[in-house]
Amino acid sequence: MKIRRTTLRAITTIAGSLLAMTLALPQLAQAQAVKLRLAHSGAEAETQHAAALEFARQVKARTGGQVEIQVYPASVLGNDNTAIAGVRGGTIDLCTSGTPYFTGMVGRMNVLDLPYIFASAEHAYKVLDGAIGRDLLDELEGHGLKGLAYWEVGFRSLTNSRRPVRQPEDIKGLKIRTTPNPAHLKAFQIFGAAPTPMPIAEVFSALENKAVDGQENPVGIVRGAKLYEVQKYMSMTRHAYTAMPVVMNKAKFASLSPAQQQALTEAALAAGSLQRELIRKSEAGDIAFLRANGVQVEENINPEPFRKLVAEPIKQLFAEKHGTQLVDAVLQAR
């Protein structure tokens, strides 16, 4: 009888433990939710931060809370180059940055940054959302990165603190902050400027200290990064478009379930669509804001003199390294 009672107590204890474990499974699963860090260089007032927050919201919703993304804006985890290196090395899970910071790994991606290669935002989206854009993202996998989608920096225009720019010759002699992209550097060399690449996190202080005279970014970034406080003139040259790949550490992405991978990809695409809409709706208001804050904005810029100087020479430089097929495919997608 004693043995039977002991056995009964043991069975009861085991059953209770199993029941407790079963009841605790949802809480255990929640405790083991995957937490990811996403870094970007944009200010909190910029559309890329809005896209990042929407991405995080959608990932959490699509995965039932099993994947959570913490967003770190304004280069708090390091500048663009540092963030990309962190994602490749696995110390940061995701980041988004302009294509100029990826072309050192995937030279063919430089096609997206060629001056005046895109006739409109719709043309750019058609390329980025199609086979060309996907193929370029896939090339990043050889460098430890999984490309999820393209967000955007947008069409670049020129600001400076010295004089209005209405024609290409007005750029001559200006020291202009650019990205490290070869197409951007060469374009401003042709214009007669002194291009000076630096991370966006350093641009405000460089403009304030007169280390550079100007910079080139879309109007939303000029507003969001408060560059209007240290710039007097803006010319809507729209001389180049910059896409913004969203990338994840390849091994970390592979460690997720197929459903979680799909959720991240779909959420990144949805957040990109939101950002595009925000940029489209906000540009007129951003220009009005800059004017109200003392910036002389030149909107009616004739692009043809600028295009004639830089478009063909830089396209030829790209073709010498990568052939003409990719350029032709982008142009034919209009």
Contacts in CASP RR format, 6 or more apart in sequence:
PFRMAT RR
TARGET T0000
AUTHOR 0000-0000-0000
METHOD contacts of the structure
MODEL  1
MKIRRTTLRAITTIAGSLLAMTLALPQLAQAQAVKLRLAHSGAEAETQHA
AALEFARQVKARTGGQVEIQVYPASVLGNDNTAIAGVRGGTIDLCTSGTP
YFTGMVGRMNVLDLPYIFASAEHAYKVLDGAIGRDLLDELEGHGLKGLAY
WEVGFRSLTNSRRPVRQPEDIKGLKIRTTPNPAHLKAFQIFGAAPTPMPI
AEVFSALENKAVDGQENPVGIVRGAKLYEVQKYMSMTRHAYTAMPVVMNK
AKFASLSPAQQQALTEAALAAGSLQRELIRKSEAGDIAFLRANGVQVEEN
INPEPFRKLVAEPIKQLFAEKHGTQLVDAVLQAR
29 66 0 8 1.000
30 65 0 8 1.000
33 65 0 8 1.000
33 66 0 8 1.000
33 67 0 8 1.000
33 68 0 8 1.000
34 66 0 8 1.000
34 67 0 8 1.000
34 68 0 8 1.000
34 256 0 8 1.000
34 260 0 8 1.000
35 68 0 8 1.000
35 69 0 8 1.000
35 70 0 8 1.000
36 67 0 8 1.000
36 68 0 8 1.000
36 69 0 8 1.000
36 70 0 8 1.000
36 93 0 8 1.000
36 94 0 8 1.000
36 248 0 8 1.000
36 252 0 8 1.000
37 69 0 8 1.000
37 70 0 8 1.000
37 72 0 8 1.000
37 77 0 8 1.000
37 92 0 8 1.000
37 93 0 8 1.000
37 94 0 8 1.000
38 52 0 8 1.000
38 55 0 8 1.000
38 56 0 8 1.000
38 69 0 8 1.000
38 70 0 8 1.000
38 71 0 8 1.000
38 72 0 8 1.000
38 92 0 8 1.000
38 93 0 8 1.000
38 94 0 8 1.000
38 95 0 8 1.000
38 96 0 8 1.000
39 72 0 8 1.000
39 75 0 8 1.000
39 76 0 8 1.000
39 77 0 8 1.000
39 78 0 8 1.000
39 83 0 8 1.000
39 87 0 8 1.000
39 92 0 8 1.000
39 94 0 8 1.000
39 95 0 8 1.000
40 48 0 8 1.000
40 49 0 8 1.000
40 52 0 8 1.000
40 71 0 8 1.000
40 72 0 8 1.000
40 73 0 8 1.000
40 83 0 8 1.000
40 95 0 8 1.000
40 96 0 8 1.000
40 97 0 8 1.000
41 73 0 8 1.000
41 74 0 8 1.000
41 75 0 8 1.000
41 78 0 8 1.000
41 79 0 8 1.000
41 80 0 8 1.000
41 83 0 8 1.000
41 97 0 8 1.000
41 199 0 8 1.000
41 200 0 8 1.000
41 201 0 8 1.000
42 48 0 8 1.000
42 49 0 8 1.000
42 73 0 8 1.000
42 74 0 8 1.000
42 75 0 8 1.000
42 200 0 8 1.000
42 221 0 8 1.000
42 225 0 8 1.000
43 49 0 8 1.000
43 73 0 8 1.000
43 74 0 8 1.000
43 224 0 8 1.000
43 225 0 8 1.000
43 226 0 8 1.000
44 73 0 8 1.000
44 74 0 8 1.000
45 223 0 8 1.000
45 224 0 8 1.000
46 220 0 8 1.000
46 221 0 8 1.000
46 224 0 8 1.000
46 225 0 8 1.000
47 220 0 8 1.000
47 275 0 8 1.000
47 278 0 8 1.000
47 279 0 8 1.000
47 282 0 8 1.000
48 96 0 8 1.000
48 151 0 8 1.000
48 153 0 8 1.000
48 244 0 8 1.000
48 275 0 8 1.000
49 71 0 8 1.000
49 73 0 8 1.000
50 274 0 8 1.000
50 275 0 8 1.000
50 278 0 8 1.000
51 96 0 8 1.000
51 151 0 8 1.000
51 271 0 8 1.000
51 272 0 8 1.000
51 274 0 8 1.000
51 275 0 8 1.000
51 278 0 8 1.000
52 71 0 8 1.000
52 73 0 8 1.000
52 96 0 8 1.000
52 271 0 8 1.000
53 71 0 8 1.000
54 270 0 8 1.000
54 271 0 8 1.000
54 274 0 8 1.000
54 275 0 8 1.000
55 69 0 8 1.000
55 246 0 8 1.000
55 267 0 8 1.000
55 268 0 8 1.000
55 270 0 8 1.000
55 271 0 8 1.000
55 272 0 8 1.000
56 68 0 8 1.000
56 69 0 8 1.000
56 70 0 8 1.000
56 71 0 8 1.000
58 263 0 8 1.000
58 266 0 8 1.000
58 267 0 8 1.000
58 270 0 8 1.000
58 271 0 8 1.000
59 67 0 8 1.000
59 68 0 8 1.000
59 69 0 8 1.000
59 263 0 8 1.000
59 264 0 8 1.000
59 267 0 8 1.000
60 67 0 8 1.000
60 68 0 8 1.000
60 69 0 8 1.000
62 263 0 8 1.000
62 266 0 8 1.000
62 267 0 8 1.000
63 259 0 8 1.000
63 260 0 8 1.000
63 263 0 8 1.000
66 260 0 8 1.000
67 256 0 8 1.000
67 260 0 8 1.000
67 263 0 8 1.000
67 264 0 8 1.000
69 93 0 8 1.000
69 94 0 8 1.000
74 201 0 8 1.000
75 83 0 8 1.000
75 199 0 8 1.000
75 200 0 8 1.000
75 201 0 8 1.000
77 83 0 8 1.000
77 92 0 8 1.000
78 201 0 8 1.000
79 199 0 8 1.000
79 200 0 8 1.000
79 201 0 8 1.000
79 202 0 8 1.000
80 97 0 8 1.000
80 98 0 8 1.000
80 101 0 8 1.000
80 199 0 8 1.000
80 200 0 8 1.000
81 101 0 8 1.000
81 199 0 8 1.000
83 92 0 8 1.000
83 95 0 8 1.000
83 97 0 8 1.000
84 95 0 8 1.000
84 97 0 8 1.000
84 101 0 8 1.000
84 102 0 8 1.000
84 145 0 8 1.000
84 247 0 8 1.000
86 92 0 8 1.000
86 95 0 8 1.000
87 93 0 8 1.000
87 94 0 8 1.000
87 95 0 8 1.000
87 145 0 8 1.000
87 247 0 8 1.000
87 248 0 8 1.000
87 249 0 8 1.000
88 143 0 8 1.000
88 144 0 8 1.000
88 145 0 8 1.000
88 249 0 8 1.000
89 144 0 8 1.000
89 249 0 8 1.000
90 249 0 8 1.000
90 251 0 8 1.000
90 252 0 8 1.000
92 249 0 8 1.000
93 248 0 8 1.000
93 249 0 8 1.000
93 252 0 8 1.000
94 148 0 8 1.000
94 246 0 8 1.000
94 247 0 8 1.000
94 248 0 8 1.000
94 249 0 8 1.000
95 246 0 8 1.000
95 247 0 8 1.000
96 151 0 8 1.000
96 244 0 8 1.000
96 245 0 8 1.000
96 246 0 8 1.000
96 247 0 8 1.000
97 244 0 8 1.000
97 245 0 8 1.000
98 153 0 8 1.000
98 179 0 8 1.000
98 242 0 8 1.000
98 243 0 8 1.000
98 244 0 8 1.000
98 245 0 8 1.000
99 109 0 8 1.000
99 110 0 8 1.000
99 112 0 8 1.000
99 113 0 8 1.000
99 181 0 8 1.000
99 242 0 8 1.000
99 243 0 8 1.000
99 244 0 8 1.000
99 245 0 8 1.000
100 113 0 8 1.000
100 179 0 8 1.000
100 180 0 8 1.000
100 181 0 8 1.000
100 184 0 8 1.000
100 242 0 8 1.000
101 179 0 8 1.000
101 180 0 8 1.000
102 109 0 8 1.000
102 140 0 8 1.000
102 245 0 8 1.000
102 247 0 8 1.000
103 109 0 8 1.000
103 110 0 8 1.000
103 113 0 8 1.000
103 181 0 8 1.000
103 182 0 8 1.000
105 140 0 8 1.000
105 143 0 8 1.000
105 145 0 8 1.000
106 136 0 8 1.000
106 139 0 8 1.000
106 140 0 8 1.000
106 143 0 8 1.000
107 321 0 8 1.000
107 322 0 8 1.000
108 136 0 8 1.000
108 139 0 8 1.000
108 322 0 8 1.000
108 326 0 8 1.000
109 136 0 8 1.000
109 139 0 8 1.000
110 181 0 8 1.000
110 182 0 8 1.000
110 183 0 8 1.000
110 318 0 8 1.000
110 322 0 8 1.000
111 117 0 8 1.000
111 136 0 8 1.000
111 318 0 8 1.000
111 322 0 8 1.000
111 326 0 8 1.000
111 327 0 8 1.000
111 330 0 8 1.000
112 124 0 8 1.000
112 127 0 8 1.000
112 128 0 8 1.000
112 136 0 8 1.000
112 241 0 8 1.000
112 242 0 8 1.000
112 243 0 8 1.000
112 330 0 8 1.000
113 179 0 8 1.000
113 181 0 8 1.000
113 183 0 8 1.000
113 184 0 8 1.000
113 240 0 8 1.000
113 241 0 8 1.000
113 242 0 8 1.000
114 183 0 8 1.000
114 240 0 8 1.000
114 311 0 8 1.000
114 314 0 8 1.000
114 315 0 8 1.000
114 318 0 8 1.000
114 327 0 8 1.000
115 183 0 8 1.000
115 187 0 8 1.000
115 239 0 8 1.000
115 240 0 8 1.000
115 306 0 8 1.000
115 307 0 8 1.000
115 310 0 8 1.000
115 311 0 8 1.000
115 314 0 8 1.000
116 239 0 8 1.000
116 240 0 8 1.000
116 303 0 8 1.000
116 306 0 8 1.000
116 307 0 8 1.000
116 310 0 8 1.000
116 311 0 8 1.000
117 240 0 8 1.000
117 241 0 8 1.000
117 311 0 8 1.000
117 315 0 8 1.000
117 327 0 8 1.000
117 330 0 8 1.000
117 331 0 8 1.000
118 124 0 8 1.000
118 127 0 8 1.000
118 155 0 8 1.000
118 241 0 8 1.000
118 330 0 8 1.000
119 334 0 8 1.000
121 154 0 8 1.000
121 155 0 8 1.000
121 241 0 8 1.000
121 276 0 8 1.000
121 280 0 8 1.000
123 333 0 8 1.000
123 334 0 8 1.000
124 152 0 8 1.000
124 241 0 8 1.000
124 243 0 8 1.000
125 276 0 8 1.000
126 333 0 8 1.000
127 133 0 8 1.000
127 330 0 8 1.000
127 333 0 8 1.000
128 150 0 8 1.000
128 243 0 8 1.000
129 150 0 8 1.000
132 326 0 8 1.000
132 329 0 8 1.000
132 330 0 8 1.000
132 333 0 8 1.000
133 150 0 8 1.000
137 147 0 8 1.000
137 148 0 8 1.000
137 150 0 8 1.000
137 245 0 8 1.000
138 147 0 8 1.000
140 146 0 8 1.000
140 147 0 8 1.000
140 245 0 8 1.000
140 247 0 8 1.000
141 147 0 8 1.000
141 250 0 8 1.000
142 250 0 8 1.000
144 249 0 8 1.000
144 250 0 8 1.000
144 251 0 8 1.000
145 247 0 8 1.000
145 248 0 8 1.000
145 249 0 8 1.000
145 250 0 8 1.000
146 247 0 8 1.000
146 248 0 8 1.000
146 249 0 8 1.000
146 250 0 8 1.000
146 253 0 8 1.000
146 254 0 8 1.000
147 245 0 8 1.000
147 246 0 8 1.000
147 247 0 8 1.000
147 248 0 8 1.000
148 245 0 8 1.000
148 246 0 8 1.000
148 247 0 8 1.000
148 248 0 8 1.000
148 264 0 8 1.000
148 265 0 8 1.000
148 268 0 8 1.000
148 269 0 8 1.000
149 245 0 8 1.000
149 246 0 8 1.000
149 265 0 8 1.000
149 268 0 8 1.000
149 269 0 8 1.000
149 271 0 8 1.000
149 272 0 8 1.000
150 243 0 8 1.000
150 244 0 8 1.000
150 245 0 8 1.000
150 246 0 8 1.000
150 272 0 8 1.000
151 243 0 8 1.000
151 244 0 8 1.000
151 245 0 8 1.000
151 246 0 8 1.000
151 268 0 8 1.000
151 271 0 8 1.000
151 272 0 8 1.000
151 275 0 8 1.000
152 241 0 8 1.000
152 242 0 8 1.000
152 243 0 8 1.000
152 244 0 8 1.000
152 272 0 8 1.000
152 275 0 8 1.000
152 276 0 8 1.000
152 279 0 8 1.000
153 217 0 8 1.000
153 218 0 8 1.000
153 221 0 8 1.000
153 242 0 8 1.000
153 243 0 8 1.000
153 244 0 8 1.000
154 218 0 8 1.000
154 241 0 8 1.000
154 242 0 8 1.000
154 243 0 8 1.000
154 279 0 8 1.000
155 218 0 8 1.000
155 238 0 8 1.000
155 240 0 8 1.000
155 241 0 8 1.000
156 216 0 8 1.000
156 217 0 8 1.000
156 218 0 8 1.000
156 237 0 8 1.000
156 238 0 8 1.000
156 239 0 8 1.000
156 240 0 8 1.000
156 241 0 8 1.000
156 242 0 8 1.000
157 216 0 8 1.000
157 217 0 8 1.000
157 218 0 8 1.000
157 219 0 8 1.000
157 234 0 8 1.000
157 235 0 8 1.000
157 236 0 8 1.000
157 237 0 8 1.000
157 238 0 8 1.000
157 239 0 8 1.000
158 165 0 8 1.000
158 171 0 8 1.000
158 176 0 8 1.000
158 214 0 8 1.000
158 215 0 8 1.000
158 216 0 8 1.000
158 234 0 8 1.000
158 235 0 8 1.000
158 237 0 8 1.000
158 239 0 8 1.000
159 214 0 8 1.000
159 215 0 8 1.000
159 216 0 8 1.000
159 217 0 8 1.000
159 222 0 8 1.000
159 227 0 8 1.000
159 231 0 8 1.000
159 233 0 8 1.000
159 234 0 8 1.000
159 235 0 8 1.000
159 295 0 8 1.000
160 174 0 8 1.000
160 176 0 8 1.000
160 213 0 8 1.000
160 214 0 8 1.000
160 215 0 8 1.000
160 231 0 8 1.000
160 232 0 8 1.000
160 233 0 8 1.000
161 207 0 8 1.000
161 210 0 8 1.000
161 213 0 8 1.000
161 214 0 8 1.000
161 230 0 8 1.000
161 231 0 8 1.000
161 232 0 8 1.000
161 233 0 8 1.000
162 174 0 8 1.000
162 213 0 8 1.000
162 232 0 8 1.000
162 233 0 8 1.000
163 170 0 8 1.000
163 233 0 8 1.000
164 170 0 8 1.000
164 233 0 8 1.000
164 235 0 8 1.000
164 296 0 8 1.000
164 298 0 8 1.000
165 171 0 8 1.000
165 233 0 8 1.000
165 235 0 8 1.000
165 237 0 8 1.000
165 298 0 8 1.000
166 235 0 8 1.000
166 298 0 8 1.000
166 301 0 8 1.000
167 305 0 8 1.000
168 191 0 8 1.000
168 305 0 8 1.000
168 306 0 8 1.000
168 309 0 8 1.000
171 188 0 8 1.000
171 191 0 8 1.000
171 192 0 8 1.000
171 193 0 8 1.000
172 191 0 8 1.000
172 192 0 8 1.000
172 193 0 8 1.000
173 192 0 8 1.000
173 193 0 8 1.000
173 194 0 8 1.000
174 193 0 8 1.000
174 194 0 8 1.000
174 213 0 8 1.000
174 214 0 8 1.000
175 193 0 8 1.000
175 194 0 8 1.000
175 196 0 8 1.000
175 211 0 8 1.000
175 212 0 8 1.000
175 213 0 8 1.000
175 214 0 8 1.000
176 188 0 8 1.000
176 193 0 8 1.000
176 194 0 8 1.000
176 195 0 8 1.000
176 196 0 8 1.000
176 212 0 8 1.000
176 213 0 8 1.000
176 214 0 8 1.000
176 215 0 8 1.000
176 216 0 8 1.000
177 195 0 8 1.000
177 196 0 8 1.000
177 197 0 8 1.000
177 198 0 8 1.000
177 203 0 8 1.000
177 206 0 8 1.000
177 207 0 8 1.000
177 212 0 8 1.000
177 214 0 8 1.000
177 215 0 8 1.000
177 216 0 8 1.000
178 184 0 8 1.000
178 185 0 8 1.000
178 188 0 8 1.000
178 195 0 8 1.000
178 196 0 8 1.000
178 197 0 8 1.000
178 215 0 8 1.000
178 216 0 8 1.000
179 197 0 8 1.000
179 242 0 8 1.000
180 197 0 8 1.000
182 317 0 8 1.000
183 240 0 8 1.000
183 314 0 8 1.000
183 317 0 8 1.000
183 318 0 8 1.000
184 195 0 8 1.000
184 197 0 8 1.000
184 216 0 8 1.000
184 240 0 8 1.000
185 195 0 8 1.000
185 197 0 8 1.000
186 310 0 8 1.000
186 313 0 8 1.000
186 314 0 8 1.000
186 317 0 8 1.000
187 239 0 8 1.000
187 240 0 8 1.000
187 310 0 8 1.000
187 314 0 8 1.000
188 194 0 8 1.000
188 195 0 8 1.000
189 195 0 8 1.000
190 309 0 8 1.000
190 310 0 8 1.000
190 313 0 8 1.000
190 314 0 8 1.000
191 306 0 8 1.000
191 309 0 8 1.000
191 310 0 8 1.000
196 206 0 8 1.000
196 211 0 8 1.000
196 212 0 8 1.000
198 206 0 8 1.000
198 212 0 8 1.000
200 217 0 8 1.000
200 221 0 8 1.000
200 225 0 8 1.000
203 212 0 8 1.000
203 215 0 8 1.000
203 225 0 8 1.000
203 227 0 8 1.000
204 225 0 8 1.000
204 226 0 8 1.000
204 227 0 8 1.000
204 229 0 8 1.000
204 230 0 8 1.000
205 211 0 8 1.000
206 212 0 8 1.000
207 213 0 8 1.000
207 214 0 8 1.000
207 215 0 8 1.000
207 227 0 8 1.000
207 230 0 8 1.000
207 231 0 8 1.000
208 229 0 8 1.000
208 230 0 8 1.000
214 231 0 8 1.000
215 227 0 8 1.000
215 231 0 8 1.000
216 237 0 8 1.000
216 239 0 8 1.000
216 240 0 8 1.000
217 225 0 8 1.000
217 227 0 8 1.000
218 279 0 8 1.000
219 234 0 8 1.000
219 236 0 8 1.000
219 283 0 8 1.000
219 286 0 8 1.000
219 287 0 8 1.000
219 290 0 8 1.000
220 279 0 8 1.000
220 282 0 8 1.000
220 283 0 8 1.000
220 286 0 8 1.000
221 227 0 8 1.000
222 228 0 8 1.000
222 231 0 8 1.000
222 234 0 8 1.000
222 286 0 8 1.000
222 290 0 8 1.000
222 295 0 8 1.000
223 286 0 8 1.000
223 289 0 8 1.000
223 290 0 8 1.000
228 289 0 8 1.000
228 290 0 8 1.000
228 293 0 8 1.000
228 294 0 8 1.000
228 295 0 8 1.000
229 293 0 8 1.000
231 295 0 8 1.000
232 294 0 8 1.000
232 295 0 8 1.000
232 296 0 8 1.000
233 295 0 8 1.000
233 296 0 8 1.000
233 298 0 8 1.000
234 290 0 8 1.000
234 295 0 8 1.000
234 296 0 8 1.000
234 297 0 8 1.000
234 298 0 8 1.000
235 297 0 8 1.000
235 298 0 8 1.000
235 301 0 8 1.000
236 287 0 8 1.000
236 297 0 8 1.000
236 298 0 8 1.000
236 299 0 8 1.000
236 301 0 8 1.000
237 301 0 8 1.000
237 303 0 8 1.000
237 306 0 8 1.000
238 301 0 8 1.000
238 303 0 8 1.000
239 303 0 8 1.000
239 306 0 8 1.000
239 310 0 8 1.000
246 268 0 8 1.000
248 264 0 8 1.000
253 261 0 8 1.000
253 264 0 8 1.000
256 264 0 8 1.000
287 297 0 8 1.000
287 299 0 8 1.000
290 297 0 8 1.000
291 297 0 8 1.000
315 327 0 8 1.000
318 327 0 8 1.000
319 327 0 8 1.000
END
